Amino acid sequence: MKRVTLVLLAVAALAGATLMAATLNPSQVGSSCPAGYIGTYHFVNNQTGGAAPGVLTATWDSGNVCITSPTGVNRNMQHFYCTAAGTLEGASTNLPGSLVLSDLSCGDIKEPPPCDPKKEKCD
């Protein structure tokens, strides 16, 4: 009886481990670009143990949401990119391992050029 209980506990522990999802390192929550800029966020999920391609979900205080598949899958790592404005509230994957924000690049938010009535009809 004792042996059966130990086997069941081990199976339950393994099942729970496969259901664990990676969440963003708390020190990286709050990352953002200056006002007037938009960010390209490069997330890396390390230590995936060779898992199949996963899905990343990230949210920002601007209301932007990014749900994306990886752009690259290596033996123990998957790469994800999202572009958004605002302050990063959090990110997670459906993968095991450790999720980190590897890079944040900020670029100007481009406004469309003003209408030139000599070249086009303006409203």
N, C-alpha and C positions, 0 to 999 in steps of 0.2 A: 504494500500500500504506500509506504514511504517513497519507494522508487518511482511509482506511477505519479505521485504528487510532484516530485522533483522534475520528471520529464514534462509534465503538463506546464509547470512554471517556466521551464526553459523554452518550450514552444511558444508560450504566451509572450515571453520576453523578446524572442526573435520576431514574432509577428508585430509587436509594438515597435521594434526598431525599424522595420521596413515601412511603417506608417509615419515615421518622424519626418517632418518637413524642415528645411533649412530656413531660418529667418535672418534678416539683416543684423549685423553687429550693431547693438544699440548706440555705440559711439558715432555711427555714421548716419543715424536718423537725424534730420535737421539740416542735411547738406543742401545747398542751394547756390544759385547764381545771383549776382547783383540785379537790382531792379532794371528792367529794360533788356535783360538777356534771357536766353533760353538754354537749357542744359542738355547735353548728351551724356547720359549715365551709362557707364560700362560696369555691369555686375558680373562677378565670377563666383560660381558655386564650386568650391574645392571639395575634395575627399568624397566624391560621389560613388566610389567603389565600382565604376564601370556601368552605372545605371543608364537606361535608355534615355533619349532626350526628354527633358522635363518642360515645365511651364513656369515662367516667372510672372508674378503679379506685384506691381508697385503702385503706390498712391502718393499724391502731392496735395498740399493744402489749397492749391489752385483749382482742384477738382479734376486735374488730369489723372488718368488711370492708364497704366500700361500692362497689357497681358500679352506675353510674347513667348515664342519658342526660341531655343538657343540659336545663335549664329555660328557657333562652333562647339563640337563635342569631342573632347579628348578622352583618354582612358579614365582619368579620375577628375575631370574638370569640365564645366560647361560655361560658355560665355553668352551674355545677354546684353542687348542695347535698348535703351529707351530715351526718347526725347520729350522733355516736359518743362513747363515753367512752374515756379513756386518752390516751396520747401518740401523736401522729401519726408513723408510721414512714416513710410515703412515699405518693406519688400519681403517677399518670401517665394520659395519654390516648393514644388511637390517632390523634391529630391532629398536624399540624405546628405549629410556633409555640412559645410560651413559656407554661408553666403556673405560676400564682402563687396563693397563698392570699390572697384579697382581704379576707376578714373572718372572724373567729371570735367567735361570741356564746356565752356560757356561761349556763346556767340550772340551777336546782336539780333534782336527781333526785327526783321526787315519789314518796313511799312511799304505798301505799294507806292510806286512813284505817283506824284500828282497828275491829274488829268490835264492833257495839253489840248485845248479846244481847236488848235490849228491842225492837229493830227487825228483827233477822235471826237466823238460826241460825248459830252460830259453831262452828268445829271445835276 
